[in-house]
Amino acid sequence: MSDKAFIISTIIVLAICLLLTLAHLAYIGYAYQNSSIIYFVSQEIWP
């Protein structure tokens, strides 16, 4: 594998990881707003 191919592969993998992280954060925000159980637990843990 050449250096150029390695750099491109690394950037693609990092971009996929970043997108997955953002998707999880968006889902956590959505679930937090639409779930009273998550809200209750978060209030107990972080008053």
N, C-alpha and C positions, 0 to 999 in steps of 0.2 A: 504494500500500500504506500503510495507516495505521500509526501507531506501535505500536498494540497487536498487530496482525498481525505486524509485523516482530519485536517482542520474542518473541512466541510461536514464530515460525519459528526465531529464533536459539536459543532454549532447546531446541527439538526437535533441531536440528542438533547442538548441544553434547552433548545426552543420547545421541544416536546415536554420536557420536565417543567418548564416555566408555565406552559399552557395548562398542564394538569394541576399545578399548584393553584393557579388563578381560578380554574374551574372548581376546585375543592373549596376555596375561599368564598366564591360566589354561592356555592351550595350551602355552606355553613351559614352565610348571611340569610339566605332564603329560609332555611330550616329554623333558624333562630326566630325569625319574624312570624313563622307559621306553626310553631310548636310551643305550647305552654309548658310542656315537661322540660324542654331544653332551657326555657326562660327560668323556670323554678330552680332547676339545678344550678344554673349560672348565678342566680341570686344567693343561693346557699353557699356556693364556693367563694364568690367574690362579692361580698356585701357592699 
